[in-house]
Amino acid sequence: MNKLTKVGLSALCGSLATVSAANAGEMQVLGSATITHSSNSGDVTGNPIGMNSGLTFKGSGELDNGTTFTLTITNADQAAYSAGSVDIVFPSLGSLNISSAAGGNGIGGYDDKMPTAWEETWGTSLGTGIDLAKGVGSSMNIQYKTPSIFGTTLAVAHAPVNSGGAVNDKGVGGAVKATSSLRGGTDIMLDINAPYVNLFGGYSYTEQWPGAAASGTNDDLAKDKEEAVGGAIITIGPLKVGAQATVEFLGNERTTSDVHGYRNVAYGVSFNVNDNLSVSYGQMESKTGFVSQNAQPTRIMEITSLQLAYTMGGASIKIAETDVDNVKYQTGTANSKEATTIALSLAF
């Protein structure tokens, strides 16, 4: 999450250990732990106490010509390995990032950039099932980003096969799954950081063929997948206000009941009351459409979240009040839910 300095302080910060060796670069271990209590109205809560613990290993070095490189490996929550990337920065020539399906490259890092005091509106204790524009970010991909010129960068990311998942060294992705018809994908992302305003826009295109198990009545079973994102964040002192929209055309044309695409519109405002206290309000509307509106009518999920974060050195307390209508794009009163999430985060 790319948020305010005091906003969303549950991130990994602080160093457990630093190991250096001559001509061998540096290795850091970063860590955090978060304890939560969740109360979900209209949902089965069970045991409301949860905990997240994570470690991030960062290794860095420098070549004789000034080129620097960084390896980042994330162990998100008591798991063996969750994400990794290698970032190579060339002097005055931009950077090259090889991502192990970490999700941040291309338009994947912009699926929801709205300012918030803690989490995205859909990222609290309620499982909303929202669909987000990810581009090639969830697959093994390589991205080139230009140097910043007057606050502007252009990034191009490519995945030879955009079907998701990571691949080990000396390994290959293997045959495309019968349930997936996605092939090569490319993202283009423009980010402009001007005084008081951040503008961003991007486009993703993935070639799609009919899968081996494709069936249906439409002659054109699968068109290519397209995604786009655009938005702006205005900063005035301690206040941030943002709005953005994403669209996805999935290319599914097999049957009239297939999901045709999604459109997400998000708004957010955050305010740093002082160096320790931040508050925010966010809203997300996610609309899903089908190949035939007669077979399946359009469904809209609406999410709102009021949040607060208070920081005390390496610890922070965060609270989120979240309301969701039509959870997982299902209509009816049973799919209108509320949640209160309280978290204590410790960074070390």
Secondary structure, DSSP 8 states (H G I E B T S, - for coil): ----SSSSTTS--S-SEEEE-TTS-EEEEEEEEEEEEEEEETS---S-EEEEEEEEEEEEEE-TTS-EEEEEEEE-SS-S--EEEEEEEETTTEEEEEEES-S-SGGGGGS-----SSS-TTSSSS--------TTTTBEEEEEE---BTTEEEEEEEESS-S-B---TT----S--TT--EEEEEEEEEEEEETTEEEEEEEEEEEE---TT---S-SS-B--EEEEEEEEEEEETTEEEEEEEEEEE--B-SSTTSEEEEEEEEEEEEEE-SSSEEEEEEEEEEEEEES-TTTS--EEEEEEEEEEEEEETTEEEEEEEEEEESGGG--SGGG-EEEEEEEEEEE-
